[in-house]
Amino acid sequence: MSESSLRCVLVYRLEKAGKAICLAKYDHTYEASGGAASGRDDAFAEAVQGIISNDPPAGISESNKIGGFKVVQSDEHQVTYGCDKDGVCCAVITGNAYQSRVAIGCLNELYTDFMAKFGKDTKSAAANSLSKKSKAIMKAVSSKYEDPSKVDKTAKVLGQVDAVKGQMQSNIANMLKNTEKAESLNEKSNQLNEQASVFKKRSTDLKKQMRWKNLKMTILLALVCIAIACAIIIPLVNKAKAITGNGSGEN
């Protein structure tokens, strides 16, 4: 059951001995799902009967009104109940998130409609004898109050706030994911920049090394050429001098 759904509505008569007698019950969740109420809501009726018998509402002194409301919660359910001055008690079982003020509004309407038609029967009716007769009334009230936001402006606003809150949380989650992706991309970009810088530095160093190597080869080649030229020219010059010297001696 949803934490804010309406489960079941019930009407009891409080005996002088303190015992609560269930006069009518309607399992809204089961009926709305297309099932039959017979045999399904007995556990709820008995549980609420025990709650009311052990801790009956105080009721009020005014006629034709219900009051002394009390709220009891379990792990999954919430029971809201109240009674009139004659001991007619109405109760509604909901989820724990169902607003108690809406539940009280449901009980007031259920009491008014139920008593308008079956008020005289409540004093002497046998247990569960009014369930079938009052089914239309209880079904109409249950259907009206099954969604708190449709009958309570505050609940509607709170529902809208929850919806906006959920959307904001989703947006924040998406932003965080996008931020993580952006940070990851930025980190990868920085890594690529670092790698590019290292490659550029290595390329520049290699270029300098190649230039220096080419320069050394050029210088070495020039020296070799000069050495070869010297090896050829110097003997020729010496030979020419020798010939010139011999010609002068003969004259």
Sequence and secondary structure as in RCSB ss.txt:
>XXXX:A:sequence
MSESSLRCVLVYRLEKAGKAICLAKYDHTYEASGGAASGRDDAFAEAVQGIISNDPPAGISESNKIGGFKVVQSD
EHQVTYGCDKDGVCCAVITGNAYQSRVAIGCLNELYTDFMAKFGKDTKSAAANSLSKKSKAIMKAVSSKYEDPSK
VDKTAKVLGQVDAVKGQMQSNIANMLKNTEKAESLNEKSNQLNEQASVFKKRSTDLKKQMRWKNLKMTILLALVC
IAIACAIIIPLVNKAKAITGNGSGEN
>XXXX:A:secstr
  TT EEEEEEEEE TTS EEEEEEEEHHHHHTT   TTTSHHHHHHHHHHHHHS     SSTT  EEEEEEE S
SEEEEEEE TT EEEEEEEETTS HHHHHHHHHHHHHHHHHHHTTTTTT  TTTTTTTTHHHHHHHHHHHSSHHH
H HHHHHHHHHHHHHHHHHHHHHHHHHHHHHHHHHHHHHHHHHHHHHHHHHHHHHHHHHHHHHHHHHHHHHHHHH
HHHHHHHHHHHHHHHHHHHHHHHHH 
